[in-house]
């Protein structure tokens, strides 16, 4: 899994007034959960572009005034009009604790059904999995080469080493349907 390094500063003051001042200076207030204590910090919003506007999942190395943390992006709040990030939540990860995360799906292979005129329907773009952060892949590969028209792949048919899939077992992931 790829990593991104972010340098940030601790927030000295908390509250609406201080948060508003941070946003005026084009900074994004952030919170790091999951450790011994909750860490409030901020960084300039341009630093987060590669982390936010991508379908990939990254391990984030946070450097907050000399202290280093390994974390995943958990949640982002956007401004309703400008789409600028307003607030970002991170979750700290440890080597000995499993992580629950949504990982994107990548489809590979040429389906028999698509060659015969069917259409590919990707019902889920991500799957929720649990595992050690060292074992998490960049994406979950699904081979569709055996799918004919009318066939599908469901969650219970997928199996990945050292990963537990947490989505409902009967949920459809990908299907090949007939065209009109």
VMD Tcl script that draws the C-alpha trace (Angstrom):
set ca {
  {0.00 0.00 0.00}
  {1.30 3.45 -0.89}
  {2.05 6.14 1.66}
  {1.73 9.92 1.75}
  {3.59 12.10 4.22}
  {1.87 15.15 5.70}
  {3.52 17.74 7.91}
  {1.13 19.51 10.25}
  {0.95 21.76 13.31}
  {-0.84 21.14 16.59}
  {-3.92 23.22 17.31}
  {-3.37 25.29 20.42}
  {-6.98 26.49 20.72}
  {-10.18 24.61 19.93}
  {-13.66 25.94 19.18}
  {-15.68 27.63 16.48}
  {-13.79 30.91 16.49}
  {-10.35 29.32 16.12}
  {-11.61 26.87 13.50}
  {-13.08 29.73 11.49}
  {-9.74 31.59 11.62}
  {-7.91 28.45 10.44}
  {-10.22 28.09 7.46}
  {-9.75 31.79 6.53}
  {-6.02 31.07 6.26}
  {-6.83 28.12 3.92}
  {-5.97 25.53 6.55}
  {-7.98 22.41 7.29}
  {-8.61 21.41 10.93}
  {-8.03 17.69 11.49}
  {-8.40 15.14 14.28}
  {-6.44 11.93 14.85}
  {-8.37 9.22 16.72}
  {-7.40 5.75 17.87}
  {-4.30 6.47 19.94}
  {-3.85 7.06 23.63}
  {-5.20 10.59 23.28}
  {-7.06 12.50 20.58}
  {-4.72 14.79 18.62}
  {-6.07 18.02 17.10}
  {-3.94 19.48 14.30}
  {-4.14 21.45 11.06}
  {-2.38 21.74 7.71}
  {-2.81 23.75 4.51}
  {-5.61 22.41 2.30}
  {-3.36 21.97 -0.78}
  {-1.37 19.29 1.07}
  {-4.45 17.03 1.13}
  {-5.18 17.09 -2.65}
  {-3.41 13.82 -3.45}
  {-5.02 12.12 -0.46}
  {-8.62 13.28 -1.01}
  {-9.14 13.40 -4.77}
  {-8.15 9.83 -5.62}
  {-9.89 6.46 -5.63}
  {-6.89 4.88 -3.88}
  {-6.39 4.27 -0.18}
  {-3.15 5.54 1.32}
  {-1.33 5.06 4.58}
  {-0.70 8.56 5.86}
  {2.50 9.34 7.74}
  {1.60 12.32 9.89}
  {4.44 14.48 11.16}
  {2.82 16.71 13.77}
  {5.53 19.00 15.14}
  {8.10 16.20 15.37}
  {5.80 13.38 16.51}
  {5.15 10.72 13.89}
  {1.90 8.78 13.49}
  {0.69 6.17 10.98}
  {-2.96 6.71 10.07}
  {-5.74 6.21 7.53}
  {-8.20 8.82 6.34}
  {-11.58 8.04 7.92}
  {-13.92 10.90 7.09}
  {-13.97 14.22 5.23}
  {-16.46 17.07 5.49}
  {-16.77 19.33 2.43}
  {-18.22 22.82 2.06}
  {-21.63 22.46 0.33}
  {-20.95 25.16 -2.28}
  {-17.20 25.38 -2.85}
  {-16.35 21.69 -2.23}
  {-13.34 22.71 -0.16}
  {-12.48 20.33 2.69}
  {-13.78 21.69 6.00}
  {-12.64 18.96 8.39}
  {-10.73 15.66 8.13}
  {-10.70 12.73 10.55}
  {-7.83 10.24 10.68}
  {-7.57 6.92 12.52}
  {-4.22 5.88 13.93}
  {-3.07 2.36 13.06}
  {-0.76 0.00 14.88}
  {1.08 -3.08 13.65}
  {-0.49 -5.39 16.23}
  {-4.14 -4.25 15.78}
  {-6.35 -5.08 12.78}
  {-7.76 -2.23 10.69}
  {-11.24 -1.95 9.13}
  {-11.15 -0.11 5.82}
  {-12.95 0.29 2.47}
  {-10.65 -0.84 -0.35}
  {-11.44 -0.16 -4.03}
  {-12.22 -2.99 -6.45}
  {-10.39 -3.50 -9.74}
  {-11.86 -5.73 -12.42}
  {-9.57 -7.79 -14.66}
  {-10.05 -10.22 -17.53}
  {-12.30 -10.29 -20.58}
  {-15.72 -11.66 -19.83}
  {-17.40 -14.21 -22.12}
  {-20.69 -12.36 -21.60}
  {-19.26 -8.97 -22.59}
  {-17.80 -10.47 -25.78}
  {-21.28 -11.84 -26.55}
  {-22.83 -8.36 -26.24}
  {-23.56 -8.05 -22.52}
  {-22.83 -5.08 -20.27}
  {-20.70 -5.02 -17.15}
  {-22.45 -3.75 -14.00}
  {-20.16 -2.87 -11.13}
  {-22.53 -2.84 -8.14}
  {-19.87 -1.97 -5.54}
  {-16.78 0.18 -6.01}
  {-15.30 -0.71 -2.63}
  {-15.42 -3.57 -0.16}
  {-15.08 -3.21 3.60}
  {-12.27 -5.46 4.83}
  {-10.43 -6.11 8.10}
  {-6.79 -7.04 8.40}
  {-3.33 -5.85 9.38}
  {-2.42 -2.63 7.60}
  {0.75 -4.31 6.26}
  {-1.39 -6.94 4.49}
  {-3.86 -4.52 2.87}
  {-3.53 -4.33 -0.94}
  {-3.93 -1.19 -3.07}
  {-7.04 -2.71 -4.63}
  {-9.01 -5.95 -4.57}
  {-8.70 -7.71 -7.94}
  {-11.70 -9.58 -9.30}
  {-11.32 -11.79 -12.39}
  {-14.45 -11.68 -14.57}
  {-13.21 -13.85 -17.46}
  {-15.66 -16.70 -16.63}
  {-18.79 -14.51 -16.37}
  {-21.43 -15.12 -19.03}
  {-24.57 -13.04 -19.57}
  {-26.78 -13.23 -16.50}
  {-23.99 -14.31 -14.15}
  {-22.62 -12.38 -11.19}
  {-20.01 -12.50 -8.46}
  {-21.18 -12.09 -4.87}
  {-19.19 -11.31 -1.75}
  {-19.24 -14.90 -0.43}
  {-17.48 -16.06 -3.63}
  {-14.46 -13.83 -2.97}
  {-11.48 -14.90 -0.87}
  {-8.32 -12.95 -0.09}
  {-5.32 -14.02 1.99}
  {-5.13 -12.48 5.47}
  {-8.25 -10.35 4.86}
  {-11.77 -10.69 6.21}
  {-14.54 -9.19 4.05}
  {-17.15 -7.47 6.23}
  {-19.78 -6.69 3.58}
  {-22.98 -8.80 3.54}
  {-22.24 -12.24 2.10}
  {-25.13 -12.20 -0.39}
  {-24.34 -8.72 -1.74}
  {-23.58 -8.57 -5.45}
  {-20.22 -7.10 -6.44}
  {-20.14 -7.36 -10.23}
  {-22.50 -8.77 -12.86}
  {-22.84 -9.13 -16.63}
  {-26.33 -8.27 -17.85}
  {-27.90 -8.49 -21.27}
  {-28.13 -5.33 -23.29}
  {-31.54 -4.15 -24.44}
}
mol new
graphics top color blue
foreach p $ca { graphics top sphere $p radius 0.5 }
foreach p [lrange $ca 0 end-1] q [lrange $ca 1 end] { graphics top cylinder $p $q radius 0.2 }
display resetview
